[in-house]
Amino acid sequence: MTEEKNCPTCGQAIGKVGLSKGQSEMLGIIKTFIHAHGHSPSFDELAAIRETTKSNVSRYVTALARRGYIKYQPFHPRSIVVL
């Protein structure tokens, strides 16, 4: 069971904190890919679509999960689920 965390600066729930431009783009790519293909993309596919490195994809996915927009299991392929 997870507890909802609050932003230490403004007190808002983390899930309600706004996304950066890159995070918003990554969330859009994930949603579009799932809609088009019926399954979540791999980090390699996200990196190719976004024209970035897997390391950057990992940072975006981790940030989206921390903010409550997605969930995923590290080291499990295609485990991203949009909430």
N, C-alpha and C positions, 0 to 999 in steps of 0.2 A: 504494500500500500504506500503510495507516495503522498507526501504532504505538499500543499501548494506553498511555494516560496514567494516572498515579496521583495521587490526592488529595495535595496538599502537606502537609495536616494529619495525616491518619491513615494514608496510604500505600496505601489500598485502590484497586483499579482504578476509574476513573471510572464505568464501566458498573455497578458494584456499589454506588455511593453512592445512598442513599435519595432518593426524590422528595419535593418539597413537596406539599402538598395540591392546589394548583392544577395542578401538573405531572401528578400522578396522575389528576386529573379530566380533563385534556386528553388524556392517553394513553387513558383509557377511552372518551372521546368519539370519538377517532380510530378505535379498534378497533371500536366499535359501528357507526360510519358505514360503514367498509369492509365489515363483515359484512353490513350491511343493503343496501348499494348496489352492492357489487362493485368500487368504486374509492375512492380516497382523497378526502377533502373538500378544498375550496378554503379559503384563509384567510378569505374572506368567509363561507363556510358555518360554519366553526369560530367565527368572531366572533359570528354570529347565534345559534348554538346555545348558546354560553357566555355570551351577552349581555355582550360586552366589545368592545374595539377590535381592529383588525387588528394594531396595534402590540403589544398584549399577546399576541395569538396568536403573532406572530413571536418574541417573547421565550420563550414556552413551547416552541414547536417547536424553536428553536435550543438551548434547554437540554436537551430530550429527546434531540436528535441528539448533543449534546456528551457526554451520559451513556451513549450507546450503545443507547437504547431504540428509536430510529427513525433513518431516514436520509431525506434529501430534497435536491433540487437547487433552490437559490434561483433565483427568476425563471422557474421551470418549473411550470406549473399541475398540480395533482393529482399531485405527485411524492413524496408521503409514503409510506414503506414501513415497516411495523412489523417490527422484527428479533426 
